Amino acid sequence: MVPELLALLRCPETGQRLAPATSGQLETLEARRRDGTLRVRSADSQLAMDEPVEAALVREDGRVCYAVQRGIPLLLPDHGIEL
């Protein structure tokens, strides 16, 4: 992701800065997706987690991340994934 764009992005809930997920965090997210335990915050969310987790943005406090699908960060409160 372009550093200038990343500097502008914020968590839609808290306003905290976001940073790219580490390789370890991505491995954990992908393992949870494969075993069916990866869930977004809202059960009503239309976010399909059938695609591999290749990128995510992690909130400053490290508690929530937002998937990046096809290069687009999904920065909606309902799409937050608890870490």
C-alpha atoms as one frame of an Amber mdcrd trajectory, in Angstrom:
protein
   0.000   0.000   0.000   1.220   3.490  -0.816   2.685   5.017   2.372   0.928
   8.358   1.769  -2.455   6.616   1.633  -1.708   4.461   4.654  -0.856   7.591
   6.654  -4.386   8.897   6.008  -6.331   5.741   6.867  -7.863   5.357  10.325
  -9.990   2.823  12.153 -13.643   3.694  11.461 -14.547   3.077  15.119 -11.759
   4.611  17.151  -9.824   6.824  14.762  -6.605   4.964  15.610  -3.885   4.644
  12.997  -3.654   1.448  10.962  -0.568  -0.519   9.977  -0.076  -3.464   7.633
  -0.475  -6.838   9.345   2.723  -8.748   9.972   3.360 -12.050   8.241   2.622
 -13.834  11.537  -0.709 -12.058  11.932  -1.630 -12.907   8.334  -0.728 -16.563
   8.884  -2.961 -16.667  11.963  -5.846 -14.985  10.138  -5.518 -17.353   7.189
  -5.431 -20.397   9.489  -8.610 -19.161  11.204 -10.250 -18.592   7.797  -9.370
 -22.103   6.655 -10.715 -23.753   9.805 -13.894 -21.666   9.772 -13.287 -19.653
  12.949 -12.538 -16.286  11.295 -15.525 -14.004  11.758 -16.155 -10.333  11.245
 -17.830  -8.398  14.045 -21.325  -8.295  12.561 -23.172 -11.484  11.738 -25.138
  -9.404   9.231 -22.017  -8.359   7.361 -21.821  -9.313   3.710 -18.049  -9.769
   3.884 -17.195 -13.092   2.287 -14.248 -14.770   3.929 -13.932 -17.431   1.254
 -10.875 -15.739  -0.276  -7.413 -16.178   1.260  -6.342 -13.418   3.646  -3.414
 -11.868   1.802  -3.409  -8.452   3.468  -4.967  -6.691   6.429  -4.642  -3.426
   8.320  -4.212  -3.676  12.075  -5.426  -1.027  14.497  -2.779   0.691  16.660
  -3.903  -1.142  19.798  -3.525  -4.511  18.020  -7.017  -5.688  18.951  -8.816
  -5.390  15.588  -7.867  -5.635  11.937  -9.588  -4.991   8.639  -9.093  -7.259
   5.646  -7.797  -5.922   2.358  -9.468  -7.710  -0.542  -8.340  -7.154  -4.128
  -6.303  -4.171  -2.936  -9.239  -2.453  -1.228  -9.204  -1.996   2.555 -12.618
  -2.922   3.983 -12.822  -0.143   6.566 -16.340  -0.553   7.876 -17.047  -1.093
  11.595 -19.019  -4.282  10.836 -16.011  -5.738   8.980 -13.582  -5.533  11.888
 -11.926  -8.822  12.814 -10.994  -9.383  16.445  -7.359 -10.380  16.924
